[in-house]
Amino acid sequence: MKLAVVSPMSEALAEQWGYKPLLERVIKGAANRDTEIVMKWADRNRNEHIDSYLFTAFPMFLNNKVLLEKMYEAEQEGCDGAMVACASDPAIDEIRALLSIPVVASVESMALAACMAGPKFAIVTLPDRRLGEGEERLISKYGLRERFTKLYYLDGPLDDFFTAFNNPDIIRERVMHTCKKAIDEGAHSIILGSTGLSVCVRAAEIVKVPQHDAPIFDSAGTAVKMLEYRVGLLQNIGLPPTCRAGEYALYPKEDLALLFAENQFRTGNP
């Protein structure tokens, strides 16, 4: 099984901050041993103000074209499935309408997994309102509002969490305190509302709220396991990855080359 993991960040920035090795470690640690992981990065996104670039609607919209190109490239290279390594679930509908392979999103994967851990789940995310509002909107989009208790922001300045890539243990106490509070107030599991936060939590070997055995779902590891499952359903049972009735109907293949050319889509001819 060959899976693509596509990040909306630039590889150079991810390497500079220490995020790249953490993400790759978490992804490969979660995947089956015989799963081949292909990492892809949105290399045109070199904006060092990454919180503004990835947490704000308009620049993220512009970056979605790069994600679509990288996803299409992954399918053309023979990947069996693809995931977006970003807890904003950017461009997921457009990607599914373009590709014929299984595609999974981070928040969607965590939320669906959390529904099997107990009746209710909470979100714990970075201290940034842009992230929180987007994640709550995704829960409504996926029809899971009744299973969702509350969104919790971690304490402390946002910059602390960017430095945690190189020292994940510095956020341990804050993460555990907030997750325990969410469980004490009615949730049965936690989903982490940031892929950056997720890889730090996994690197710190935090997987549950121990007092209750309440699982803490990270976006990277959970999504890659969900992707293996979806690819398995296709390969082993024959279940199609995406229904083509309605908005996910495939664009006519014979017209794709012209569409790509008109929109300067970089992945060449289908």
Buried (B, 14 or more C-beta within 10 A) or exposed (E): BBBBBBBBBBBEBBEEBBBBBBBBBBBBEBBEEEBEBBBBBBEEBEBEEBBEBBBEEEBBEEBBBBBBBBBBBBBEEEBBBBBBBBBBBBBBBBBBBBBBBBBBBBBBBBBBBBBEBBEBBBBBBBBBEBBBEBBBEBBEBBEBEEBBBBBBBBEEEEEBBBEBBBEBEBBBEBBBEBBBBBBEEEBBBBBBBBBBBBBBBBBBEBEBBEEBEBBBBBBBBBBBBBBBBBBBBBEEEEEEBBEEEEEBEEEEEEEBEEEBEEEEBBBEEB
